[in-house]
Amino acid sequence: MAALLQDLQPVNLQPVQSEPCDLPPQDGKIHLLLCATGSVATIKIPNIVEAFSKHNNVSIRLIFTECAKNFLQGQSSEQPSLQTIGDSPNVDGIYFDEDEWRDPWVQGNKILHIELRRWDIMVVAPLSANTLAKITQGWSDNLLLSVVRAWDTTGQLDPICDTPGLNRYHDDWGVQNGGWFEVLQPMEKELACGDVGGGAMKDWREIVAVIENRLGLTSGMIV
């Protein structure tokens, strides 16, 4: 994972307004649910979002875990704020764990993670070692994991695409393809921690190409 980590001084994160979730909207668009977990490779999310701006028929909503937020607080041009990402024309909502219980639930109200599971495709990029372990054990203790746990595993919907971004030793224990989700295997390079190994998230351009292929979009490698 290539990354630029600046100083560790806390950065105040202003709240990002999440759109009401009544999914999937009947707008004739393809709906991409793009998720990020606590890995340095989260800083590639803006690149992925920008790459899909050329597709007017793609609507993106994002889920960030609590740890993932820390990588996009406006530290540098490579790490813009979540507000900046939310202003992208093809981004229709950003969700955090607290949005699941933003308002007291009333019988008849829609449940956020159930509505999000109806999306056309879910991509977790990057997928941290912690979240990977929880997925394999069926945990659902945050919004992202609740969506994964509720996803259609029968093959009637598109699979979940996971792109691990790990330290090489995190990855050595083995990443298994469970059939209902597709693992985009990490690549070998020098990691942010200085180690060299096969734990880096696949290049974001390749991730975009895979998503375009799965959604039947006109693809082309971005340079």
BAFI-3210 file (N, C-alpha, C; in Angstrom, 3 decimals, decimal comma, padded with zeros to 6 digits):
// residues 223
n [1|2|3|4|5|6|7|8|9|10|11|12|13|14|15|16|17|18|19|20|21|22|23|24|25|26|27|28|29|30|31|32|33|34|35|36|37|38|39|40|41|42|43|44|45|46|47|48|49|50|51|52|53|54|55|56|57|58|59|60|61|62|63|64|65|66|67|68|69|70|71|72|73|74|75|76|77|78|79|80|81|82|83|84|85|86|87|88|89|90|91|92|93|94|95|96|97|98|99|100|101|102|103|104|105|106|107|108|109|110|111|112|113|114|115|116|117|118|119|120|121|122|123|124|125|126|127|128|129|130|131|132|133|134|135|136|137|138|139|140|141|142|143|144|145|146|147|148|149|150|151|152|153|154|155|156|157|158|159|160|161|162|163|164|165|166|167|168|169|170|171|172|173|174|175|176|177|178|179|180|181|182|183|184|185|186|187|188|189|190|191|192|193|194|195|196|197|198|199|200|201|202|203|204|205|206|207|208|209|210|211|212|213|214|215|216|217|218|219|220|221|222|223]
n.u [000,832|000,730|001,237|000,840|001,561|000,871|001,436|000,307|-001,595|-004,826|-007,605|-010,352|-013,421|-016,026|-019,556|-020,954|-023,645|-025,896|-027,797|-031,345|-032,368|-033,911|-034,157|-033,796|-033,489|-035,756|-034,400|-033,271|-030,567|-027,334|-026,375|-023,888|-022,392|-019,941|-017,389|-015,253|-012,643|-010,548|-007,794|-004,722|-004,974|-007,411|-007,159|-007,290|-009,886|-011,031|-009,923|-011,160|-013,844|-013,734|-013,030|-015,381|-016,916|-017,165|-019,187|-022,355|-024,558|-024,183|-024,714|-023,356|-023,057|-021,536|-019,942|-018,251|-016,159|-015,529|-012,733|-011,840|-012,528|-010,458|-008,477|-009,221|-009,476|-008,882|-006,101|-004,196|-003,720|-003,941|-005,418|-008,285|-011,073|-013,945|-016,166|-015,509|-015,404|-018,065|-019,226|-018,903|-020,312|-021,469|-021,892|-024,256|-024,724|-023,265|-022,454|-022,276|-021,551|-023,240|-025,458|-027,210|-028,768|-029,751|-032,168|-034,709|-036,048|-039,109|-041,912|-042,457|-040,779|-038,044|-035,093|-031,741|-029,428|-030,674|-031,951|-029,715|-028,585|-029,872|-028,640|-026,997|-024,335|-021,769|-018,774|-015,874|-013,277|-010,523|-010,245|-009,828|-007,691|-008,968|-011,721|-012,022|-011,602|-013,822|-015,926|-015,615|-016,399|-018,988|-019,739|-021,570|-021,295|-021,152|-022,210|-021,321|-020,629|-023,110|-024,541|-023,109|-023,653|-026,345|-026,512|-027,535|-026,820|-027,322|-026,660|-028,319|-028,042|-025,443|-022,086|-020,307|-017,509|-014,336|-011,429|-008,590|-006,477|-003,688|-001,133|001,700|001,934|-000,546|-001,927|-000,894|-002,172|-004,152|-006,577|-009,789|-011,993|-015,314|-017,415|-019,890|-018,894|-016,420|-012,974|-010,532|-007,387|-004,661|-001,705|001,896|004,226|006,123|005,013|003,041|004,034|006,648|007,410|007,935|005,879|003,053|000,670|-000,600|-003,327|-005,018|-004,205|-005,928|-006,929|-007,227|-009,180|-011,333|-011,679|-012,511|-014,958|-016,366|-016,513|-018,074|-020,457|-021,175|-020,298|-018,767|-015,404|-012,032|-008,619|-007,304|-005,061]
n.v [-001,193|002,079|005,084|008,315|009,395|011,938|014,212|013,089|014,604|015,282|015,730|017,768|016,400|017,282|016,726|014,643|014,929|012,364|010,791|010,121|006,717|004,931|002,361|000,187|003,239|004,159|005,119|004,466|004,057|002,449|001,004|001,445|000,281|001,368|000,603|001,230|000,197|-000,003|000,573|001,731|001,975|003,108|005,693|005,602|005,624|008,158|008,251|006,076|006,850|009,186|008,067|006,886|008,998|009,437|007,870|008,476|007,059|005,779|005,513|006,273|005,170|005,376|003,551|004,079|002,673|003,228|003,367|003,776|006,395|007,951|008,219|010,004|012,981|015,424|015,725|016,040|016,675|014,190|012,971|013,877|015,543|013,896|015,361|016,605|014,395|013,642|015,675|015,025|014,629|012,145|010,862|009,871|009,595|009,182|006,915|006,127|004,213|005,262|006,094|004,021|004,025|006,612|007,886|007,169|003,926|003,100|000,993|-000,206|001,555|001,839|-000,211|000,549|-001,094|-003,216|-002,039|-001,128|-003,513|-004,162|-003,065|-002,856|-003,823|-004,533|-003,236|-003,696|-001,833|-000,535|-003,867|-004,569|-006,537|-007,015|-006,616|-008,553|-010,914|-010,782|-010,973|-013,618|-014,958|-014,268|-011,952|-008,997|-006,319|-003,675|-001,139|-001,734|-004,497|-005,514|-005,125|-006,851|-009,282|-009,482|-009,744|-011,106|-014,382|-016,332|-016,160|-014,829|-012,119|-009,732|-010,614|-009,782|-007,744|-007,983|-006,290|-006,899|-005,032|-005,264|-005,866|-007,854|-010,079|-010,277|-011,251|-013,744|-015,858|-016,746|-016,136|-016,872|-017,723|-017,443|-018,013|-016,584|-014,128|-012,170|-012,238|-009,925|-010,462|-009,355|-007,416|-007,654|-005,523|-002,708|-001,921|000,436|000,332|-000,284|-002,910|-005,502|-007,269|-009,450|-008,008|-005,699|-003,633|-004,307|-002,486|000,569|001,226|-001,212|-002,272|-000,597|-001,334|-004,002|-003,659|-002,201|-004,158|-006,133|-004,779|-004,329|-002,070|000,282|-000,164|000,801|001,104|003,364|006,035]
n.w [000,000|-001,007|000,612|002,124|005,145|007,236|009,985|013,244|014,481|015,787|013,602|013,183|012,387|010,475|010,519|007,989|005,861|005,646|003,162|003,173|003,268|000,998|-000,676|-003,575|-005,390|-007,971|-010,430|-012,779|-012,798|-012,290|-009,257|-006,995|-004,117|-002,222|-000,027|002,805|004,981|007,965|006,755|005,345|002,623|002,195|001,340|-001,371|-002,134|-003,025|-005,636|-006,886|-006,770|-008,338|-010,792|-011,623|-012,324|-014,976|-015,795|-016,233|-015,531|-013,146|-009,744|-006,631|-003,318|-000,127|002,518|005,488|007,907|011,436|011,858|009,245|008,691|009,670|007,781|005,865|006,295|005,284|005,301|003,275|-000,280|-001,369|000,499|000,811|002,466|003,920|003,393|000,982|-000,729|-000,556|-001,987|-004,602|-007,845|-008,482|-006,117|-003,888|-001,215|002,040|004,564|008,048|011,052|013,042|011,669|011,413|013,678|013,774|014,218|016,642|016,350|014,789|014,510|011,278|010,048|007,726|007,696|007,841|007,100|005,872|003,719|002,287|001,487|-000,796|-002,918|-006,159|-006,416|-004,087|-002,942|-001,150|-000,389|000,841|002,296|005,539|007,767|010,191|009,606|007,626|009,127|010,797|008,957|008,056|010,299|010,606|011,963|012,901|013,853|013,120|010,747|008,091|008,284|008,966|006,615|004,909|006,204|005,739|003,031|-000,139|-000,492|-002,288|-004,890|-006,562|-006,750|-007,658|-006,664|-003,609|-003,841|-002,578|-001,618|-000,293|001,886|003,415|005,935|005,048|006,728|007,850|005,708|005,188|006,437|004,817|002,317|001,569|-001,077|-000,778|-002,481|-002,519|-002,397|-004,014|-004,050|-004,641|-005,156|-003,105|-003,988|-004,468|-002,993|-001,699|001,469|003,418|005,989|005,609|005,235|002,794|000,687|-000,046|000,610|-000,230|-001,291|-004,321|-007,301|-007,672|-010,172|-011,438|-009,816|-010,416|-013,102|-012,811|-011,468|-013,407|-015,371|-014,079|-013,859|-016,419|-017,773|-020,043|-020,228|-019,448|-019,014|-016,651|-016,864]
ca.u [000,000|001,438|000,480|001,565|000,998|001,406|001,504|-000,798|-002,453|-006,227|-008,258|-011,778|-014,223|-017,373|-020,504|-021,372|-025,069|-026,245|-029,101|-032,304|-032,126|-035,094|-033,406|-033,026|-034,326|-036,126|-033,871|-032,680|-029,111|-026,661|-026,111|-022,646|-022,159|-018,485|-017,130|-013,844|-012,360|-009,378|-006,521|-004,149|-005,436|-008,636|-006,879|-007,553|-011,327|-011,317|-009,573|-012,201|-015,042|-013,488|-013,013|-016,749|-017,611|-017,390|-020,392|-023,496|-025,610|-023,760|-024,932|-022,496|-023,173|-020,347|-019,934|-016,936|-016,096|-014,960|-011,294|-011,611|-012,683|-009,217|-007,573|-009,748|-009,915|-008,298|-004,690|-003,396|-004,490|-004,179|-006,355|-009,292|-012,051|-015,147|-017,087|-015,134|-015,856|-019,523|-019,637|-018,757|-021,644|-022,042|-022,049|-025,593|-024,839|-022,181|-023,038|-021,413|-022,240|-024,287|-026,647|-028,141|-029,678|-029,790|-033,454|-035,312|-036,783|-040,551|-042,390|-042,821|-039,655|-037,056|-033,862|-030,707|-028,582|-031,514|-032,145|-028,448|-028,285|-030,572|-027,835|-026,612|-023,064|-021,063|-017,324|-015,149|-011,929|-009,848|-010,772|-008,795|-007,587|-009,975|-013,033|-011,993|-011,799|-015,207|-016,804|-015,528|-017,064|-020,386|-020,002|-022,346|-021,288|-021,178|-023,101|-020,781|-020,756|-024,537|-024,918|-022,513|-024,372|-027,694|-026,430|-028,058|-025,723|-027,816|-026,182|-029,314|-027,512|-024,003|-021,322|-019,548|-016,098|-013,480|-010,059|-007,806|-005,327|-003,183|000,287|001,949|001,736|-001,989|-002,446|-000,299|-003,020|-004,976|-007,842|-010,568|-013,151|-016,461|-018,437|-020,872|-018,158|-015,241|-011,791|-009,520|-006,200|-003,705|-000,491|003,152|004,929|006,513|003,820|003,177|004,812|008,032|007,577|007,695|005,152|001,849|-000,519|-001,116|-004,569|-004,861|-004,201|-007,298|-007,358|-007,687|-010,450|-012,337|-011,915|-013,294|-016,324|-016,976|-016,798|-019,187|-021,676|-021,435|-019,994|-017,630|-014,219|-010,783|-007,659|-007,089|-003,623]
ca.v [000,000|003,350|006,063|009,423|009,682|013,167|014,147|012,387|015,518|015,045|016,661|017,807|015,904|017,812|015,692|014,570|014,636|011,139|010,871|009,099|005,484|004,246|001,762|001,011|004,232|003,828|006,225|003,941|004,017|001,327|001,462|000,905|000,509|001,335|000,604|001,292|-000,198|000,626|000,293|002,916|002,040|003,913|006,949|005,407|005,770|009,296|007,901|005,189|007,677|010,067|007,271|006,586|010,225|009,385|007,069|009,233|006,149|005,100|006,215|005,693|005,473|004,869|003,245|004,138|002,249|004,258|003,492|004,289|007,854|008,615|008,387|011,011|014,144|016,622|015,851|016,418|016,551|012,761|012,561|014,928|015,310|013,169|016,341|016,781|013,200|013,702|016,682|014,489|014,586|010,804|010,325|010,208|009,429|008,568|006,378|005,702|003,324|005,947|006,319|002,902|004,402|008,071|008,219|006,015|003,111|002,954|-000,104|000,234|002,290|001,039|-000,498|000,988|-002,134|-004,045|-001,305|-001,084|-004,834|-004,279|-002,378|-003,736|-004,477|-003,990|-003,369|-003,300|-001,507|-001,789|-004,773|-004,736|-007,866|-007,103|-006,810|-009,858|-011,938|-010,709|-011,494|-015,079|-015,479|-013,862|-010,820|-007,889|-005,324|-002,305|-001,028|-002,471|-005,930|-005,856|-005,237|-008,095|-010,419|-009,540|-009,812|-012,309|-015,326|-017,408|-015,956|-014,110|-010,774|-009,697|-010,901|-008,724|-007,742|-007,564|-006,034|-006,789|-004,158|-005,826|-006,145|-009,170|-011,145|-010,435|-011,976|-015,069|-016,929|-017,269|-015,505|-017,877|-017,268|-018,144|-018,271|-015,499|-012,871|-012,308|-011,622|-009,431|-010,772|-008,256|-007,511|-007,548|-004,246|-002,165|-001,464|001,697|000,085|-000,544|-004,304|-005,844|-008,531|-009,530|-007,566|-004,411|-003,657|-004,263|-001,124|001,074|001,196|-002,575|-002,421|000,086|-002,158|-005,173|-003,200|-001,883|-005,428|-006,794|-003,996|-004,199|-000,715|000,417|-000,052|001,264|001,373|004,781|006,299]
ca.w [000,000|-001,038|001,388|002,728|006,458|007,792|011,437|013,873|015,215|015,447|012,690|013,461|011,283|010,474|010,105|006,597|005,823|004,948|002,521|003,588|002,525|000,502|-001,769|-004,512|-006,052|-009,350|-011,221|-014,000|-012,690|-011,644|-007,899|-006,442|-002,693|-002,064|001,415|003,195|006,358|008,566|006,088|004,706|001,234|002,134|000,633|-002,801|-002,377|-003,909|-007,013|-007,413|-006,964|-009,479|-012,021|-012,038|-012,715|-016,428|-016,020|-015,729|-015,092|-011,916|-008,478|-005,596|-001,894|000,550|003,948|006,125|009,299|012,313|011,599|007,891|008,710|010,063|006,646|004,936|007,064|004,702|005,664|002,110|-001,517|-001,564|001,535|000,971|003,522|003,540|002,814|-000,417|-001,444|-000,610|-002,972|-005,960|-008,453|-008,560|-004,762|-003,406|000,223|002,805|005,786|009,139|011,980|013,800|010,847|011,614|014,774|013,817|014,835|017,313|015,390|014,964|013,683|009,937|009,463|007,014|008,426|006,917|006,502|005,008|002,472|001,552|000,926|-002,074|-003,918|-007,263|-006,110|-002,921|-003,072|000,057|-000,863|001,156|003,310|006,571|008,371|011,238|008,998|006,969|010,151|011,271|007,906|008,021|011,489|010,601|012,854|012,327|014,923|012,602|009,593|006,950|008,529|008,939|005,201|004,414|006,803|005,173|001,572|-000,778|-000,739|-003,152|-006,245|-007,350|-006,941|-007,883|-005,451|-002,955|-004,230|-001,483|-002,042|000,930|002,029|004,660|006,089|004,444|007,703|007,981|004,555|005,058|006,965|003,722|001,975|000,865|-001,843|-000,228|-003,470|-002,598|-002,576|-004,874|-003,469|-005,569|-004,365|-002,946|-004,795|-003,724|-003,137|-000,403|002,161|004,146|007,201|005,238|004,846|001,396|000,647|-000,859|001,335|-000,696|-002,053|-005,777|-007,827|-007,758|-011,575|-011,697|-009,102|-011,242|-014,294|-012,402|-011,197|-014,700|-016,033|-013,398|-014,062|-017,839|-018,216|-020,945|-019,386|-020,050|-017,960|-016,409|-016,751]
c.u [000,868|000,612|001,399|000,889|001,662|001,386|000,233|-001,650|-003,899|-006,765|-009,746|-012,553|-015,633|-018,339|-020,840|-022,837|-025,325|-027,649|-030,032|-032,163|-033,445|-034,671|-034,088|-033,928|-034,585|-035,702|-033,202|-031,172|-028,629|-026,174|-024,935|-022,538|-020,672|-018,147|-015,630|-013,704|-011,010|-008,053|-006,044|-004,663|-006,778|-008,400|-007,056|-009,037|-011,634|-010,996|-010,654|-013,471|-014,891|-013,542|-014,416|-017,539|-017,890|-018,636|-021,594|-024,605|-025,233|-023,976|-024,132|-022,973|-022,023|-020,638|-018,487|-017,054|-015,458|-013,472|-011,021|-011,705|-011,347|-008,275|-008,012|-010,361|-009,263|-006,838|-003,824|-004,276|-004,808|-005,200|-007,385|-010,276|-013,225|-016,176|-016,807|-015,591|-017,370|-020,051|-019,494|-020,137|-022,287|-022,191|-023,378|-025,775|-023,604|-022,759|-021,956|-022,234|-023,418|-025,555|-027,664|-029,192|-029,744|-031,066|-033,985|-036,200|-038,244|-041,013|-042,915|-041,725|-038,712|-035,789|-032,694|-029,941|-029,380|-031,764|-030,866|-028,090|-028,953|-029,796|-027,370|-025,320|-022,430|-019,578|-016,681|-013,696|-011,399|-010,609|-009,661|-008,788|-008,669|-011,353|-013,115|-012,262|-013,244|-016,186|-016,804|-016,242|-018,528|-020,729|-020,804|-022,452|-021,058|-022,030|-022,610|-020,982|-022,208|-025,033|-024,376|-023,305|-025,749|-027,694|-026,980|-026,900|-026,132|-027,312|-027,177|-028,878|-026,022|-023,266|-020,748|-018,102|-015,277|-012,063|-009,194|-006,664|-004,724|-001,669|000,521|001,700|000,255|-002,507|-001,973|-001,201|-004,002|-006,276|-008,618|-011,739|-014,349|-017,577|-019,430|-020,204|-016,864|-014,079|-010,841|-008,188|-005,246|-002,455|000,741|003,828|005,436|005,290|004,100|004,040|006,280|008,311|007,348|007,008|003,864|000,599|-001,165|-002,413|-004,261|-004,944|-005,631|-007,821|-007,883|-009,017|-011,579|-012,688|-012,760|-014,746|-017,046|-017,375|-018,010|-020,508|-022,001|-021,220|-018,837|-016,397|-013,043|-009,828|-007,376|-005,606|-003,416]
c.v [001,244|004,378|007,144|009,737|010,931|013,062|013,529|013,304|015,276|016,134|016,619|017,386|016,446|016,732|015,791|014,181|013,373|011,267|009,819|007,878|004,798|003,582|000,537|002,018|003,847|004,962|005,761|003,839|002,684|001,817|000,705|001,286|000,284|001,529|000,610|000,931|000,379|000,193|001,567|003,081|002,746|005,207|006,817|005,527|006,974|009,012|007,034|005,977|008,548|009,299|006,993|007,828|010,257|008,583|007,799|008,343|005,360|006,016|005,506|006,122|004,763|004,558|003,321|003,593|003,367|004,459|004,107|005,805|008,562|008,893|009,488|012,169|015,418|016,828|016,356|016,308|015,095|012,226|013,664|014,578|014,493|014,106|016,540|015,597|013,228|014,698|016,196|014,275|013,210|010,135|010,808|009,980|008,784|008,147|005,937|004,829|004,002|006,184|005,192|003,249|005,913|008,572|006,986|005,237|003,000|001,850|000,419|001,026|001,331|000,903|-000,306|-000,165|-003,083|-003,350|-001,298|-002,427|-005,038|-003,632|-003,364|-004,495|-003,761|-004,266|-002,864|-003,095|-000,297|-002,597|-005,049|-006,162|-008,063|-007,379|-008,148|-010,971|-011,959|-011,251|-013,018|-015,717|-015,046|-012,720|-009,751|-006,765|-003,904|-002,295|-001,849|-003,976|-006,378|-005,994|-006,540|-009,297|-010,595|-009,727|-011,138|-013,235|-016,449|-017,292|-015,245|-012,677|-010,859|-009,998|-009,641|-008,852|-007,187|-007,399|-005,830|-005,791|-004,438|-005,710|-007,565|-010,312|-011,345|-011,364|-013,420|-016,193|-017,450|-016,523|-016,493|-017,236|-018,090|-018,386|-017,132|-014,137|-013,162|-011,552|-011,209|-009,485|-009,578|-008,490|-007,317|-006,220|-003,833|-001,531|-000,188|001,542|-000,177|-001,983|-004,458|-007,197|-008,409|-009,058|-006,306|-004,577|-003,582|-002,818|-000,654|001,074|-000,188|-002,833|-001,792|-000,769|-003,382|-004,772|-002,899|-003,158|-006,110|-006,084|-003,786|-002,801|-000,739|000,682|000,465|001,613|002,862|005,012|007,657]
c.w [000,000|-000,301|001,894|004,041|006,994|009,318|012,009|014,730|014,813|014,537|012,972|012,224|011,409|009,993|008,627|006,583|005,013|004,380|003,112|002,694|002,207|-000,793|-002,355|-005,210|-007,503|-010,275|-012,506|-013,967|-012,126|-010,292|-007,289|-004,976|-002,442|-000,591|001,692|004,665|006,784|007,984|005,420|003,276|001,087|001,363|-000,881|-003,141|-003,272|-005,375|-007,660|-007,703|-008,202|-010,798|-012,535|-012,418|-014,215|-016,779|-015,413|-015,182|-013,841|-010,717|-007,393|-004,213|-001,196|002,009|004,422|007,541|010,122|012,034|010,233|007,839|008,911|008,894|005,688|005,719|006,547|005,037|004,513|000,878|-001,824|-000,576|001,766|002,079|002,996|002,928|001,326|-001,259|-001,607|-001,618|-004,411|-006,574|-008,499|-007,197|-004,192|-001,918|000,816|004,146|006,764|010,090|012,668|012,992|010,986|012,667|014,910|014,479|015,539|016,338|015,781|014,029|012,345|009,254|008,739|007,858|007,465|006,287|005,609|003,676|001,636|000,922|-000,432|-003,226|-004,977|-006,981|-004,929|-003,098|-001,789|-000,339|-000,098|002,208|004,316|007,111|009,423|010,648|008,277|007,972|010,631|010,233|007,920|009,203|011,580|011,533|012,120|013,346|014,424|011,334|008,414|007,124|008,524|007,507|004,619|004,914|006,185|003,657|001,052|-001,145|-001,686|-004,577|-007,132|-007,632|-007,230|-006,586|-004,838|-003,413|-003,077|-001,996|-000,809|000,813|003,387|004,734|005,579|005,425|008,002|006,888|004,505|005,553|005,928|003,545|001,119|000,130|-001,407|-001,219|-003,621|-002,575|-003,320|-004,258|-004,589|-004,832|-004,286|-003,778|-003,918|-004,036|-001,768|000,232|002,931|005,392|006,899|004,868|003,346|001,372|-000,134|-000,171|000,813|-001,478|-003,545|-006,253|-008,076|-009,187|-011,954|-011,008|-009,904|-012,453|-013,965|-012,161|-012,502|-015,435|-015,415|-013,659|-015,534|-018,381|-019,208|-020,117|-020,183|-018,941|-017,877|-016,209|-016,118]
res [m|a|a|l|l|q|d|l|q|p|v|n|l|q|p|v|q|s|e|p|c|d|l|p|p|q|d|g|k|i|h|l|l|l|c|a|t|g|s|v|a|t|i|k|i|p|n|i|v|e|a|f|s|k|h|n|n|v|s|i|r|l|i|f|t|e|c|a|k|n|f|l|q|g|q|s|s|e|q|p|s|l|q|t|i|g|d|s|p|n|v|d|g|i|y|f|d|e|d|e|w|r|d|p|w|v|q|g|n|k|i|l|h|i|e|l|r|r|w|d|i|m|v|v|a|p|l|s|a|n|t|l|a|k|i|t|q|g|w|s|d|n|l|l|l|s|v|v|r|a|w|d|t|t|g|q|l|d|p|i|c|d|t|p|g|l|n|r|y|h|d|d|w|g|v|q|n|g|g|w|f|e|v|l|q|p|m|e|k|e|l|a|c|g|d|v|g|g|g|a|m|k|d|w|r|e|i|v|a|v|i|e|n|r|l|g|l|t|s|g|m|i|v]
***
